[in-house]
Amino acid sequence: MFQLLSFITLAQTVSAPVVPPTLPPPPSRPKAPPSQEVIPPQERLKPQETLQVQEIFQPQELRALPGQLDTVPVFNSNSPEVVQTEGILLSTFPPDGMRDPSAHLNFPFKGRFDVFSHHIARARNSSQTRTLFQGIILYNPSDQLIKVDVLQGATYLTRPDALFVDLPSYVEDPLGKVYAGPGSRAMNDVLRGRKHGSIPSSLIIPPGGSQMLMNLPIPVGNLTPSSNGRSSLFRLVSSGTVYVASLAMFAPLNPDGTERIPTLDEWKALLVSSSLAGPRDIPPTPMQKDYAQVIYGRVAGVAVGSEWRANVTDNPKVDYLTIPKRGQAFSYGLSTLYRGTFGTGQIQSAKLLARYPDTAYQAHGNYGIQYSLTLPLYNKTRQRETVAIALQTPLKEDRAKGGLLFFQPPENRIFFRGPVRLRYTDDQGVAQTRYIHVIMQRGQAGEPLVVLNMPPGDRRSVQIDFLYPPDSTPPQVLTVKTLETAVTAGK
């Protein structure tokens, strides 16, 4: 791999305290003691020496990403993120007959749809250690039997399934064994077309009946303070109309005081008799007004769009992407959002068809959405060129600045953690499929994911796929750069 400086041309130095990048971990996967609170690395305060930080301005062209989201509806349950009172996380059921009609969005699903969920249970003291269960229930309102097939699906806890371990920025992962956090691991499974063993292949829902897609705990343990999270993503196909609800319930108790799993009838009773779970997240700032500080809010609603598919070419009339001139680069925004478009004006955040008034106006972050990008590279020159493609996390900007701003060293706050799949033909003419687990810190210019040596007139297609992972912070960019000097080695 080429080093960071291959993507940097101009530096402006300023003094500021900054945390140096995390060193690579020891060979074995570290384990956190069960008594420790599980906190993502970007939220930890680590005493470190004060270093000199450089602001690195990279002049280059910023482009809007071709393509668009598809029209697959997504049940998106992410608010409240931290759940401490039981109740309704998200319900698309009809409001008729419900104790709190405002908690039900009355949105039916049919055919292809996704269910995404990300929630955390937290205990500050011993009185809060009762296990929180999350249930996802599907209801058939018709007089016909309905079958719901699970195409892919994964659900993981932070502890013990997927701890937030320290990893290098790039780790080759051919077997799908590398992950950091439940969102990272769940996206890895779905990207590879897997279905977690505990998830049913299909649900048969009788007329007027209900079935549980998920009925699983988010245990915090008996030692405090502690927390635990669960990230889930399901790709589904329904033969008829269904309604969906995501619910939170503390474990019912047996006569001897031990905890047990909630029953379907208990979940149905909670759905009818409860209001929204809490505590509620901070409401978003209105998008129509120009506030100095933007609060995007957490998502709880029905978004539209499961995949962003694009053939990235010079323009819609040609079938190739001309590589940059030697020493130059261009970038495409990824998961761009309101007030964070890098001057392209393109907001990729999925629109919401239904939402609660105190939650996000758009599905900012596009958690669980797949980006499927094809770059048909073309070397029009009469000389061999070396082209590098990188995922980068520049500082968020909404106005055109003629380039991107990075930190060296990057800030010790992780803004992206998850798998990326690359498919291309290497310099020896061999078709390659590679999975790379990527961790990006705020302001990190990164290293190339792939480097290609392209002879004059060479055409080479590179396919890049990833699911935008929970616990990440948008936006990022995908950068294509032609290096200053050609090389004879590299992937």
Secondary structure, 3 states (H helix, E strand, C coil): CCCHHHHCCEEEEEECCCCCCCCCCCCCCCCCCCCCCCCCHHHCCCCCCCCEEEEEEEECEEECCCCEECCCEEEEECCCCEECECEEEEECCCCCCCCCHHHCCCCCEEEEEEEEEEEEEEECCHHHCCCEEEEEEEECCCCCCEEEEEEEEEEEECCCCCCCCCCCCEEECCCCCCCCCHHHHHHHHHHCCCECCCCCCEEEECCCCEEEEEEEEECCCCCCCEEEEEEEEEEEEEEEEEEEEEEEEECCECCCCCECCCCHHHHHHHHHHCCECECCCCCCCCCCCCCCCCCCCCCEEEEECCEEEEECCCCCCCCCEECCCCCCEEEEEECCECCECCCCCCCCCEEEEEECCCCCCEECCCCCCEEEEEEEEECCCCCCEEEEEEEEECCCCCCCCCEEEEEECCCCCEEEEEEEEEEEECCCCCEEEEEEEEEEECCECCCCCEEEEECCCCEEEEEEEEECCCCCCCCEEEEEEECCCCCCCCC
